[in-house]
Amino acid sequence: MFLGIGIGYVLRNWSILQKTEKTISLTIFLLLFILGVSIGSNSLIVNNLGKFGWQAIVLAVSGVLGSLIAARLVLQLFFRKGGE
């Protein structure tokens, strides 16, 4: 990942790389759609959705809350107003 970031930084002025920014979002949405279709067509997952659903909700909510708490801590530690 860091190698990709470095290469992207070095090649940031290439016009072809600036155009890829628009297609990245479309590609991610397409991949998520295909993932949803794959999950929806899997009878094991659909039949056990009630069992797996609660676990997925708990994991998702925990992940979001953890991210919010971490973002708040980073904001307070590194981006204080007035140079406190």
C-alpha distances in whole Angstrom, upper triangle without the diagonal:
4,5,5,6,9,10,10,12,14,15,16,20,20,22,20,17,19,20,17,17,20,19,16,18,21,18,17,21,22,20,21,24,24,23,26,28,27,28,31,32,32,35,34,32,34,37,35,34,36,35,31,32,33,30,27,29,29,25,24,27,26,22,23,25,23,21,24,25,22,21,25,25,22,24,27,26,24,26,29,32,34,33,34
4,5,5,6,9,10,10,12,14,15,19,19,22,21,17,19,21,19,18,22,21,18,20,23,21,20,24,25,23,24,28,28,26,29,32,31,31,35,36,35,39,38,35,38,41,39,37,39,38,35,35,35,33,30,32,31,28,27,29,27,24,25,27,24,22,24,25,22,21,25,24,21,23,26,24,22,24,28,30,33,31,32
4,5,5,6,8,10,11,12,14,17,17,20,19,16,18,20,18,18,22,21,18,21,24,21,21,25,26,24,25,29,28,27,31,33,32,32,36,37,36,40,39,37,39,42,41,39,42,41,37,37,38,35,33,34,34,31,30,32,31,27,28,30,28,25,28,29,26,25,29,28,25,27,30,28,26,27,31,34,36,34,35
4,5,5,6,8,10,10,12,15,15,17,16,12,15,17,14,15,18,17,15,18,20,18,18,21,22,21,22,26,25,25,28,30,29,30,33,34,34,38,37,35,37,40,39,37,40,39,35,35,37,34,31,33,33,30,28,31,30,26,27,29,27,24,27,28,25,24,28,28,25,27,30,28,26,27,31,33,35,34,36
4,6,5,6,9,10,10,14,15,17,16,13,14,17,15,14,18,18,15,18,20,19,18,22,23,22,23,27,27,26,29,31,31,32,35,36,36,39,39,36,38,42,40,38,41,40,36,36,37,34,31,32,33,29,28,30,29,25,25,28,26,22,25,26,23,22,25,25,22,23,27,25,23,24,27,30,32,30,32
4,5,5,6,9,10,13,14,17,17,14,15,18,17,16,20,20,18,21,24,22,22,25,27,25,27,30,30,30,33,35,34,35,38,39,39,43,42,40,42,45,44,42,44,43,40,39,40,38,35,36,36,33,31,33,32,28,29,31,29,26,28,29,26,25,28,27,24,25,28,27,24,25,29,31,33,31,33
4,5,5,6,8,11,11,15,14,11,14,16,14,15,19,19,17,20,22,21,21,25,25,24,26,29,29,29,32,34,33,35,38,39,39,43,42,40,42,45,44,42,45,44,40,40,41,39,36,37,38,34,33,35,34,30,31,33,31,28,30,32,29,27,31,31,27,28,32,30,27,28,32,34,36,34,36
4,5,5,6,9,10,12,12,8,10,13,11,12,15,16,14,17,19,18,19,22,23,22,24,27,27,28,30,32,32,33,36,37,38,41,41,39,40,44,43,41,43,43,39,39,40,38,35,36,36,33,31,33,33,29,29,31,30,26,28,30,27,25,29,29,26,27,30,29,26,26,30,32,34,32,35
4,6,5,9,10,13,14,10,12,15,14,14,18,18,17,19,22,21,21,25,26,26,27,30,31,31,33,35,35,36,39,40,41,44,44,41,43,47,45,43,45,45,41,41,42,40,37,37,38,34,32,34,34,30,30,32,30,27,28,30,27,25,28,28,24,25,28,27,24,24,28,29,31,30,32
4,6,8,9,13,13,11,13,16,16,16,20,20,19,22,24,24,24,27,28,28,30,33,33,33,36,38,37,39,41,43,43,47,46,44,46,49,48,46,49,48,44,44,45,43,40,41,41,38,36,38,37,33,33,35,33,30,32,34,30,29,32,32,28,29,32,30,27,28,31,32,34,32,35
4,6,6,9,10,8,10,13,12,13,17,18,17,20,22,21,22,25,26,26,28,31,31,32,34,36,36,37,40,41,42,45,45,43,45,48,47,45,48,48,44,43,45,43,40,40,41,38,36,38,38,34,34,36,34,31,33,35,32,30,33,33,30,30,34,33,29,30,33,34,36,35,37
4,6,8,9,7,7,11,11,11,15,16,15,18,20,20,21,24,25,25,27,29,30,31,33,35,35,37,39,40,41,45,45,42,44,47,46,44,47,47,43,42,43,42,38,39,40,37,34,36,36,32,32,34,33,29,31,33,30,28,31,31,28,28,31,30,27,27,30,31,33,32,35
4,6,9,8,7,11,12,13,16,17,17,20,22,22,23,26,27,28,30,32,33,33,36,37,38,40,42,43,44,48,48,45,47,50,49,47,50,50,46,45,47,45,42,42,43,40,38,39,39,36,35,37,36,32,34,36,33,31,33,34,31,31,34,33,30,29,33,33,35,34,37
4,6,6,7,9,11,12,15,16,16,19,21,21,22,25,26,26,28,30,31,32,34,36,36,38,40,41,42,46,47,44,46,49,49,46,49,49,46,45,46,45,41,42,43,40,38,40,40,36,36,38,37,34,35,37,35,33,36,36,33,33,37,36,33,32,36,36,38,37,40
4,5,5,7,9,11,12,14,15,18,19,19,21,23,24,25,27,29,30,31,33,35,35,37,39,40,42,45,46,44,45,48,48,46,48,49,45,44,46,45,41,42,43,40,38,40,40,37,36,39,38,34,35,38,36,33,36,37,34,34,37,37,34,33,37,37,39,39,41
4,5,5,7,9,11,11,13,16,17,16,19,21,21,22,25,26,27,28,31,32,32,34,36,37,39,42,43,41,42,46,45,43,46,46,43,42,44,43,39,40,42,39,36,38,39,35,35,38,37,33,35,38,35,33,36,37,34,34,38,38,35,34,38,39,41,40,43
4,5,5,7,10,10,11,14,15,15,17,19,20,21,23,25,25,27,29,30,31,33,35,36,37,41,41,39,40,44,43,41,44,44,40,39,41,40,36,37,39,36,33,35,36,32,31,34,33,30,31,34,32,29,33,34,31,31,34,34,31,31,34,35,38,37,40
4,6,6,8,10,11,13,15,15,17,19,20,21,23,25,26,27,29,31,32,33,35,37,38,42,42,40,41,44,44,41,44,44,41,40,41,40,36,37,38,36,33,35,35,32,31,34,33,29,30,33,31,28,31,33,30,29,33,33,30,29,33,33,36,35,38
4,5,6,8,9,12,12,13,16,17,18,19,22,23,24,26,27,29,30,32,33,34,36,40,41,38,39,43,42,40,43,43,40,39,41,40,36,36,38,36,33,35,36,32,31,34,34,30,32,35,33,30,33,35,32,32,35,36,33,32,35,36,38,38,41
4,5,5,6,9,10,10,12,15,15,16,18,20,21,22,24,26,26,28,30,31,33,36,37,35,36,39,39,37,40,40,37,36,38,36,33,33,35,33,30,32,33,29,29,32,31,28,30,32,30,28,32,33,30,30,34,34,32,31,35,36,38,38,40
4,6,5,7,10,10,11,13,15,16,18,19,21,22,24,25,26,28,30,31,33,36,37,34,35,39,38,36,38,39,35,34,36,35,31,31,33,30,27,29,30,27,26,29,29,25,26,29,27,25,28,30,27,27,31,31,29,28,31,32,35,35,37
4,6,6,7,9,11,12,13,15,17,18,19,21,22,24,25,27,28,30,32,35,36,33,34,37,37,35,37,38,35,33,35,35,31,31,33,31,28,30,31,28,26,30,30,26,27,31,29,27,30,32,29,29,33,33,31,30,33,34,37,37,39
4,6,5,6,9,10,10,12,14,15,16,18,20,21,22,24,26,27,29,32,33,31,31,35,35,33,36,36,33,32,34,33,29,30,32,30,27,29,31,27,26,30,30,27,28,31,30,28,31,33,31,31,35,35,33,32,36,37,40,40,42
4,5,5,6,9,10,11,12,14,15,16,18,20,21,23,24,26,27,31,31,29,30,33,33,31,33,34,30,29,31,30,27,27,29,27,24,26,27,24,23,27,27,23,25,28,27,25,28,30,27,28,32,32,30,30,33,34,37,37,39
4,5,5,6,9,10,11,12,14,15,17,18,20,21,22,24,26,29,30,27,28,31,31,28,31,32,28,27,29,28,25,25,27,25,22,24,26,22,21,25,25,22,23,27,25,23,26,29,27,27,30,31,29,29,32,33,36,37,38
4,5,5,6,9,10,11,12,14,15,17,18,20,21,23,25,28,29,26,27,31,31,28,31,32,29,27,30,29,25,26,29,26,23,26,28,25,24,27,28,25,26,30,29,27,30,32,30,30,34,35,33,32,36,37,40,40,42
4,5,5,6,9,10,11,12,14,15,16,18,20,21,23,26,27,25,26,29,29,27,30,31,27,26,29,28,24,26,28,25,23,26,27,24,23,27,27,25,26,30,28,27,30,32,30,31,35,35,33,33,37,38,41,41,43
4,5,5,6,9,10,10,12,14,15,16,18,20,21,25,25,23,23,27,27,24,27,28,24,23,26,25,21,22,24,22,19,22,23,20,20,23,24,21,23,26,25,24,27,29,27,28,32,32,31,31,34,36,39,39,40
4,5,5,6,9,10,11,12,14,15,16,18,20,23,24,22,22,26,26,23,26,27,24,22,25,24,20,21,24,22,19,22,24,21,20,24,24,22,24,27,26,25,28,30,29,29,33,34,33,32,35,37,40,40,41
4,5,5,6,9,10,11,12,14,15,17,19,22,23,21,21,25,25,23,26,27,24,23,26,26,22,23,26,24,21,24,26,23,23,27,27,25,27,30,29,28,31,34,32,33,36,37,36,36,39,40,44,44,45
4,5,5,6,9,10,10,12,14,15,17,20,21,19,20,23,23,21,25,25,22,21,24,23,20,21,24,21,19,22,24,21,21,25,25,23,26,29,28,27,30,32,31,32,35,36,35,35,38,40,43,43,44
4,5,5,6,9,10,10,12,14,15,19,19,17,17,21,21,18,22,22,19,18,21,20,16,18,21,18,16,19,21,19,19,22,23,21,23,26,26,25,28,30,29,30,33,34,34,34,37,38,42,42,43
4,5,5,6,9,10,10,12,14,18,19,16,16,20,21,18,21,23,20,19,22,22,18,19,22,21,18,21,24,22,21,25,26,24,26,29,29,28,31,33,33,33,37,38,37,37,40,41,45,45,46
4,5,5,6,9,10,11,12,16,17,15,16,19,20,18,22,23,20,19,23,22,19,21,24,22,20,23,25,23,23,27,28,26,28,31,31,30,34,35,35,35,39,40,39,39,42,44,47,47,48
4,5,5,6,9,10,11,14,15,13,14,17,17,16,19,20,16,16,19,19,15,18,20,18,17,20,22,20,21,24,25,24,26,29,28,28,31,33,32,34,37,38,37,37,40,42,46,46,46
4,5,5,6,9,10,13,14,11,11,15,16,13,17,18,15,14,18,18,14,16,19,18,16,19,22,20,20,24,25,24,26,29,29,29,31,34,33,34,37,38,38,38,41,43,46,47,47
4,5,5,6,9,12,14,12,11,15,16,15,18,20,17,17,20,20,18,19,23,21,20,23,25,24,24,28,29,28,30,33,33,32,35,37,37,38,41,42,42,42,45,46,50,50,51
4,5,5,6,10,12,10,11,14,15,14,18,19,16,16,20,19,17,19,22,21,20,23,25,23,24,28,28,28,30,33,32,33,36,37,37,38,41,42,42,42,45,47,51,51,51
4,5,5,8,9,7,8,11,12,10,14,15,12,13,16,16,13,16,19,18,17,20,22,21,22,25,26,26,28,30,31,31,34,35,35,37,39,40,40,41,44,46,50,49,49
4,6,8,10,8,7,10,12,10,14,15,13,13,17,17,15,17,20,20,19,22,24,23,24,27,28,28,30,32,33,33,36,38,38,39,42,43,43,43,46,48,51,52,52
4,6,9,8,8,11,13,12,16,17,16,16,20,20,18,20,23,23,22,25,27,26,27,30,31,31,33,36,36,36,39,41,41,42,45,46,46,46,49,51,55,55,55
4,6,6,6,9,10,11,14,15,13,14,18,18,16,19,22,21,21,24,26,25,26,29,30,30,32,35,35,36,38,40,40,41,44,45,45,46,49,51,55,54,54
4,5,5,6,8,10,13,14,13,14,18,18,17,20,22,22,22,25,27,27,28,31,32,32,34,36,37,38,40,42,42,44,46,47,48,48,51,53,57,57,56
4,6,5,6,8,11,11,10,13,16,16,15,18,20,20,21,24,25,25,27,29,30,31,33,35,35,36,39,40,41,42,45,46,46,47,50,52,56,55,55
4,6,5,6,9,9,8,9,13,13,12,15,17,17,17,20,22,21,23,26,26,27,29,31,32,33,35,37,37,39,41,42,43,43,46,48,52,52,51
4,5,5,8,10,9,10,13,14,13,15,18,18,18,21,23,23,24,27,28,29,30,33,33,34,37,38,39,40,43,44,44,45,47,49,53,53,53
4,6,8,9,10,11,14,15,15,17,19,20,20,23,25,25,27,29,30,31,33,35,36,37,39,40,41,43,45,46,47,47,50,52,56,56,55
4,5,5,6,8,11,11,12,14,16,17,18,20,21,22,24,26,27,28,30,32,33,34,36,38,39,40,42,43,44,45,47,50,53,53,52
4,5,5,5,8,10,10,11,14,15,15,17,19,20,21,23,25,26,27,29,30,31,33,35,36,37,39,41,42,42,44,47,50,50,50
4,6,5,7,9,10,11,13,15,15,17,19,20,21,23,24,26,27,29,30,32,33,35,36,38,39,41,42,42,44,47,50,50,50
4,6,6,7,9,11,12,13,15,17,18,19,21,22,24,25,27,28,29,31,33,34,36,37,39,40,41,42,44,46,50,50,49
4,6,5,6,9,10,11,12,14,15,16,18,20,21,22,24,26,27,28,30,32,33,34,36,37,38,39,41,44,48,47,46
4,5,5,6,9,10,10,12,14,15,16,18,20,21,22,24,26,27,28,30,31,33,35,36,37,38,40,42,46,46,45
4,5,5,6,9,10,11,12,14,15,16,18,20,21,22,24,26,27,28,30,31,33,34,36,36,38,40,44,44,43
4,5,5,6,9,10,11,12,14,15,16,18,20,21,22,24,26,27,28,30,32,33,34,35,37,40,43,43,42
4,5,5,6,9,10,10,12,14,15,16,18,20,21,22,24,26,27,28,30,31,32,33,35,38,41,41,41
4,5,5,6,8,10,11,12,14,15,16,18,20,21,22,24,26,27,29,30,31,32,34,36,40,40,39
4,6,5,6,8,10,11,12,14,15,16,18,20,21,22,24,26,27,28,30,31,32,35,38,38,37
4,6,5,6,9,10,10,12,14,15,16,18,20,21,22,24,26,27,28,29,31,34,37,37,36
4,5,5,6,9,10,11,12,14,15,16,18,20,21,22,24,26,27,27,29,32,36,35,35
4,5,5,6,8,10,11,12,14,15,16,18,20,21,23,24,26,26,28,30,34,34,33
4,6,5,6,9,10,10,12,14,15,16,18,20,21,22,24,25,27,29,33,33,31
4,6,5,6,9,10,10,12,14,15,16,18,20,21,22,23,25,28,31,31,30
4,5,5,6,9,10,10,12,14,15,16,18,20,21,21,23,26,29,29,29
4,5,5,6,9,10,11,12,14,15,17,18,20,20,22,24,28,28,27
4,5,5,6,9,10,11,12,14,15,16,18,19,21,24,27,27,26
4,5,5,6,8,10,10,12,14,15,16,17,19,22,25,25,24
4,5,5,6,9,10,10,12,14,15,15,17,20,23,23,22
4,5,5,6,9,10,11,12,14,15,16,19,22,22,21
4,5,5,6,9,10,10,12,13,15,18,22,21,20
4,5,5,6,9,10,10,11,13,16,19,19,19
4,5,5,6,9,10,10,11,14,17,17,16
4,5,5,6,8,10,11,14,17,16,15
4,5,5,6,7,10,13,16,15,15
4,6,6,5,7,10,13,13,13
4,6,6,6,9,12,12,10
4,6,7,10,13,11,10
4,6,10,12,10,10
4,7,9,9,9
4,7,6,6
4,6,7
4,6
4
